[in-house]
């Protein structure tokens, strides 16, 4: 399913038992209101900021995996709820929500952490936001990691749903009219159907769906950003990147085809390309050990 134009990940697990440590939750005053973030691990060194997918989802799907606690043994790992989502401030009716504002929020988080530079990992839509932030603030990003990221031009993201899950797409389309009219049950059903197409492992898929919380998605936030993102083309920008860059993908990602990641890795000077062979759109959940090892190895180089 495409939520808005790209629907780049709609995943939430409530109260995951896999998370070992209780993170520290805080807020800072962003350009538009209070933005909530959580910090795992400690130390005063360069933090690793994780930008979640969507648009229109909070960060909570990320914590379905304990991998962040493993990475937090050597650094602070920081996640946040984007404006209008989760524990961050709610957008007023008709309020703007643009890429420019999302970039400003991310830089506000950096400042709140007291970090002149940081390591940046963006997943799905978060990868697009990470590229956009880096294009505007290259001096702030020490290492850039793009995981199953949307294409540098939003409309060039390659989807495989129709070719691989035609029956699921048909079921989603049958509910589309009702969902667009605001029928919550139809909207929840389409998203849940979509979620089922994102996994390599049926067992991990079923366990994930059992804990899925539909309240994490806000269609109006998705729609606002989806419209704004159509204006931009980051292809010329990523060719200018000089920081070490790691581009990662799940071999069986139907939401963002591995070809999308491969093209980005080819375009970014010196980028490393890593494929997780038993993953769909969520390698940090399906192959957490391999994912953690790839990130640690990259950050140590």
N, C-alpha and C positions, 0 to 999 in steps of 0.2 A: 504493500500500500504506500502511496505517496501522501504524506500528510502535508497539505499545501503543495508546493512544487516538488520537494524532495523527501520530506518525512524522514530526516536522518536521525533517527533512533528515538523510540518511545518506550523506554524500559524502566520499570521500577520494581524493586523487591522490598517489601516492607519488613522491617525488623529482622534483617538477615542474621542468622546465627553465625555466619562465617566471619563476621567482622570481630577481630580480637580485642581492639582497644576502643574505648569511648573517646571520640574526637572532641576537641575544644571548639565550641561554637561561639562566634563573635559577629558583630556587625560593624560596618564603617559607613560613613556618609558619602554615598556616591553622588554624581552630578544630578540625579533625579530623585534620590531617596536612599533609604538604608538598604545596603546589600549585605546579605548574610553569607558567612563563609565558615568553614571548619578546617582545623589544622590537626594533622596527625604527625607524630614524631616531634623532635625538638632540634636544638642546635641553632647556631646563629649564621650558618653558612647559607649558600644560595638555595632558595626554596624551589620546589617543583610545583607548578600550578597546573591543575588539570581542568580543561574546559570541556564540559559535557555537550552531548548532541541535542538534537531537536530539529529546528527551533520549537520552543513551546513546551519543553520539559525541564523539570528541576534536575539536580545532580544525583538524586537518590538511586538511580539505576546503577550508578558506578559502584556503590557499596554492596552490591550483590556478590562481589569478589573480595577476598581478604588480601589480594595482591598489593593493595596500597599500604597496608600495615607492614608488609615485607619491605617495600621500597622506603617506608618511613623510618626504618632502622638507621639509615645513613643520612637523613635529611628531613626537613619539613615537607610534607605533602599537603597541598592546599586545594580544596574544592569549594565552589561557591554556587549559589543559586542566582541565575541571571535575572535581570530586572523583570518584575511581573510574575516571577515563578517561586514556588516553594516558600521559604521563610523570608525571602526578600520582599521589598515593598510591592504592593499591588498597584497595577497601572490603573489610572482613572479612565473612565469611559472616553474613548476617542483620543487618548494620549498617544504620542508618537513612540515608536520603538524601532530604531534604525540601526544599521550596522555601525554608523559613526558613534552612536550612543553606547552600543555594546563595547566598542573599542575603548571608549572613555571609562566605562565601568571596570574593565579589566585593568586598565592602567591605575585606576583608583585603588584596586585591590593590591597591586604591586606597591603603591605608596604606603598603604596601610600596613603592609608587612615590613616596611622599612628596607626594602630591597632595591638597590640601584639596578641590579640585573637579576634575572631568574631563568630557570629552565621551564619550557612551556610544552605541554602535551595536549593536543586537541583531538577529540574523538568525534568522527562523523561531522555534523554541522560545526561542532567545536573545532574541528580541523580547519574549516573555512575561516572561522573567526580568528583562530590562531595565526593563519597566514595573513589575514587582513591587519591584525595587530602588529605583526612582525614587519609588514610593509611600511607601516607608519612609524614604528618605533624599533628599528633594527638594532640600535645600540643597547636596548634593554634585554634582548633575548640572547642568552649564552648558548643554549642548545634548543633546537626546535624538533619536536616529534609529532608526526601526523599519523593517526591511527584510523584506518578505514574512513578517510576524510572525503568530504565532498570535493568535487573538482574546483579548480581555481576560478572557473566560470560556472556559476550555479547550474545553468541549463545543460552543461556538458557532462554532468554526472551520469554515469552509465548504470542503469537498473536492469536486473535480470529476472524480475518477478514474473513477467508475462511468459517468458520462455521456460521457466523452471516450475513455477507454481500457478499454472493457468486456472486451476479450479479454485484456489484461494483468491486470486484476483477477481474471478467472476463473483464469488460470494461477497467480496468487499464492494464491488461495483453495484450489486443489488441493494446494498444498504446506503449507498452514497447520497441519494436524494434526501432521505430522511435525516442523515447525519448533517448535511449542509443546512437543513431547516432547523437544526438545534435539538433533534431527538437524541437525548443523552444515551439511551440504551443502544441505539443504532451506532452512535459514534464510538461507544466503548467496544461494541462487537467488532467494528471494522479495525480498530487499533489492535485488539487481541488477535484477530485473524492475521494481521500484518506481523505481529510479534512472532508468530509461529513460523514465519519464513526466514528468520534471522539466524537460525542455529544450524550447526553441523551435527550436534548430538541430540537425538530425540529425547534422551533422558534428561539432559540439562535444559532442554526446551520446556519439557513438561514441568520440571521442578520450578523453573523460572515463572512460567505462566500461573502456577498455583499461587504464587505470592504477589502477582502483579496488582498494582493499585491504580485504577484508571483516573483517580483524582489528580495525578501528577501532570497530566496533559492539559494545556489551555489552547484551544483552537484559535482564539483571537490573537494570541501572541504569535503563534505560528503564521497566521495569515499576514500579519503586519510585516514581519521580517521577510517572509517569502516574497512579498511584493517588492520590498526594498532591495533585496539581494539580486534581483534580476537586472539591476542597473550597472553592476560592476563586472570587471574582468581582471582577475589577478594574475593572469598568465604572464604579462610583461613584468610584473612585480617579483614573482618568485624566482625569475632568472637572475635577479640582483642579489639574492640572499648569499651572504658570505659566512654565516654561522654554521657550525656542524648541524646537519639535518638528517633525521632518521624517518623514513617513510615505511609504514607497516600496514599489512592487510591480511585478512583471513582468506585462505584459498577459496572458500565456498561462500564468500560474501555476496548475497543476492541484492543487498541494499545499495552497495557501492562496489561495482565490479572491480576485481583486482587490476584490470587494465587501467582504471582511473589512477590508482596508486602508482602503477609502473610509469605512466606518462609523467606524473609529477616528479618522481624520483629522477627521471631522465632530464627533466627541465631544470631542476635545482642543482647548481654546481656542487659536485662532490657528494651528493646525497647518497646515503646507504638505503638499500631496499631489502626488507625482510618480509617473508611470507610465513604465516602460521598454517601448517598443512591440515590441521584438524579443527579449524575454526570457521565460523561464519562472520557476522558483523561484530562479534564480541570476544576477541581473543583473550582479553584479560579475565574473562569468565570461563571460557572453554579450555584455554591452555595457560593458566596463570603462571606456572613455573617457567615455561618458555618465554612468556611475555616479560616477566620480571627479569629474567636473565638477559634478554635482548636490551631492555632499558638500562640495566646496570652496566652492561658491557659498553654501551654507547656513551653513557655519562662518564665512565672512567677513562675513555680514550681522549 
